[in-house]
Amino acid sequence: MLRSDSVTTRTHDVKCEVAAEVLRYTGQLRLRVTGWSMLPAILPGDTLVLESAISDGVCEGDIVLFHRERRFFVHRVIGKARDKRELFTRGDAMPQADAAVGHHELLGRVSCIVRNGESIAPSRRRTWPQRALTAVLQRSKTAARVVVAAHNIHQSS
């Protein structure tokens, strides 16, 4: 069992490194979302179109991709350090902000969300209903599960 976990971890690490290199080399990357941290803006199963970015070119409200602890994170920028070399981020459905994102961890910015074959431009500003739902999701994993289940039911019908 341990050997399988080790192989899975190495495979995941290699996939992340290859994806990061593709983004650095070509300037674009498409990734399929598996997590819930950006509900309701981004749903599991969505495909993100990413463009390479540097800290100076990112604004508050942008959704960015960064690489940390051998994992990718796609979270919203909630602020920038005075020197603009670090970003402060948080997943919309997460109760706490992330540790500061260094310029060396930033890989790109979400330029488009593809859901059910439809392209959606990510918004820097959330509507009042989105903010209200986000506040509930930040406090309840059960609410997040309900949102994902409702989305899955809607997709299968």
C-alpha positions as CSV (number, residue, x, y, z in Angstrom):
1,M,0.0,0.0,0.0
2,L,2.8,2.4,0.9
3,R,4.5,1.8,-2.4
4,S,1.3,2.6,-4.3
5,D,0.9,5.9,-2.4
6,S,4.5,6.8,-3.1
7,V,4.1,6.1,-6.9
8,T,0.8,8.2,-6.9
9,T,2.6,11.0,-5.1
10,R,5.5,11.0,-7.6
11,T,3.1,10.9,-10.5
12,H,1.2,13.8,-9.1
13,D,4.5,15.8,-8.6
14,V,5.6,15.1,-12.1
15,K,2.2,16.2,-13.5
16,C,2.4,19.5,-11.6
17,E,6.0,20.1,-12.8
18,V,5.1,19.4,-16.4
19,A,2.0,21.6,-16.2
20,A,4.0,24.5,-14.7
21,E,6.6,24.1,-17.4
22,V,4.0,24.2,-20.1
23,L,2.5,27.4,-18.7
24,R,6.0,29.0,-18.4
25,Y,7.0,27.9,-21.9
26,T,3.7,28.6,-23.9
27,G,2.1,31.2,-21.7
28,Q,-1.2,29.2,-21.5
29,L,-2.5,26.1,-19.8
30,R,-5.8,24.4,-19.3
31,L,-6.5,22.7,-16.0
32,R,-9.5,20.7,-14.8
33,V,-10.7,21.7,-11.2
34,T,-11.0,19.0,-8.6
35,G,-11.3,21.0,-5.4
36,W,-14.0,23.1,-3.7
37,S,-12.0,26.0,-2.3
38,M,-13.3,28.5,-4.9
39,L,-17.0,27.8,-4.6
40,P,-19.3,29.3,-5.9
41,A,-17.1,31.0,-8.6
42,I,-15.4,27.8,-9.7
43,L,-16.9,24.4,-9.4
44,P,-15.3,20.9,-9.4
45,G,-15.2,19.8,-13.1
46,D,-14.7,23.3,-14.5
47,T,-11.8,23.7,-16.8
48,L,-9.6,26.8,-16.2
49,V,-7.8,28.6,-19.0
50,L,-4.7,30.1,-17.4
51,E,-2.2,32.6,-18.7
52,S,1.2,33.2,-17.3
53,A,1.5,36.1,-14.9
54,I,3.9,38.0,-12.6
55,S,3.0,39.7,-9.3
56,D,3.2,43.2,-10.8
57,G,0.5,42.2,-13.4
58,V,-2.0,40.8,-11.0
59,C,-4.8,42.9,-9.4
60,E,-6.9,42.4,-6.3
61,G,-9.8,40.2,-7.2
62,D,-7.9,38.2,-9.9
63,I,-8.0,34.5,-9.5
64,V,-4.4,33.1,-9.7
65,L,-2.6,29.8,-9.8
66,F,0.3,29.2,-7.5
67,H,2.5,26.2,-6.7
68,R,3.3,25.4,-3.1
69,E,4.1,22.2,-1.2
70,R,4.0,20.2,-4.4
71,R,0.4,21.2,-5.1
72,F,-1.4,23.7,-7.2
73,F,-3.8,26.2,-5.7
74,V,-6.2,28.5,-7.5
75,H,-7.3,31.3,-5.2
76,R,-8.4,34.9,-5.3
77,V,-6.0,37.8,-4.7
78,I,-7.3,39.7,-1.7
79,G,-4.3,42.0,-1.4
80,K,-0.7,42.8,-2.3
81,A,2.3,43.5,-0.1
82,R,3.7,47.1,-0.4
83,D,6.7,45.9,-2.4
84,K,4.2,44.0,-4.7
85,R,6.4,40.9,-4.7
86,E,4.0,39.0,-2.4
87,L,0.3,38.4,-2.9
88,F,-2.3,37.6,-0.2
89,T,-4.8,35.1,-1.4
90,R,-7.8,33.1,-0.2
91,G,-10.1,30.5,-1.6
92,D,-13.6,32.0,-1.8
93,A,-15.0,29.2,0.3
94,M,-12.1,29.1,2.7
95,P,-12.5,30.6,6.2
96,Q,-8.9,31.9,6.3
97,A,-6.4,33.5,4.0
98,D,-3.4,31.6,2.7
99,A,0.2,32.3,3.8
100,A,1.6,35.1,1.6
101,V,2.3,33.9,-2.0
102,G,5.9,34.8,-3.1
103,H,6.6,35.9,-6.6
104,H,8.4,32.7,-7.2
105,E,5.3,30.6,-6.4
106,L,2.9,32.5,-8.7
107,L,2.4,30.7,-12.0
108,G,-0.6,32.4,-13.7
109,R,-4.0,34.0,-13.7
110,V,-7.3,32.5,-14.7
111,S,-8.4,34.1,-17.9
112,C,-11.5,32.0,-18.6
113,I,-13.6,29.3,-16.8
114,V,-15.1,26.7,-19.1
115,R,-18.3,25.1,-17.7
116,N,-20.6,22.8,-19.7
117,G,-18.9,24.0,-22.9
118,E,-19.6,27.6,-22.1
119,S,-16.8,30.2,-21.5
120,I,-17.2,32.4,-18.5
121,A,-15.0,35.4,-17.8
122,P,-13.9,35.4,-14.2
123,S,-15.1,38.4,-12.3
124,R,-13.0,40.4,-9.9
125,R,-16.1,41.5,-8.1
126,R,-18.7,39.2,-6.7
127,T,-22.4,40.0,-6.6
128,W,-24.2,40.3,-3.3
129,P,-25.8,36.8,-3.6
130,Q,-22.3,35.3,-4.4
131,R,-20.8,37.1,-1.3
132,A,-23.7,35.8,0.9
133,L,-23.2,32.2,-0.4
134,T,-19.5,32.6,0.1
135,A,-20.0,33.6,3.7
136,V,-22.1,30.5,4.3
137,L,-19.6,28.2,2.5
138,Q,-16.7,29.6,4.6
139,R,-18.5,28.5,7.7
140,S,-20.0,25.1,6.6
141,K,-18.5,22.2,4.8
142,T,-22.0,20.7,4.6
143,A,-23.1,23.7,2.6
144,A,-20.2,23.2,0.2
145,R,-21.2,19.5,-0.2
146,V,-24.8,20.6,-0.9
147,V,-23.6,23.1,-3.6
148,V,-21.5,20.5,-5.3
149,A,-24.2,17.8,-5.1
150,A,-26.8,20.3,-6.6
151,H,-24.3,21.1,-9.4
152,N,-23.7,17.4,-10.1
153,I,-27.5,16.7,-10.2
154,H,-28.0,19.7,-12.6
155,Q,-25.2,18.5,-14.9
156,S,-26.6,14.9,-15.1
157,S,-30.0,16.1,-16.1
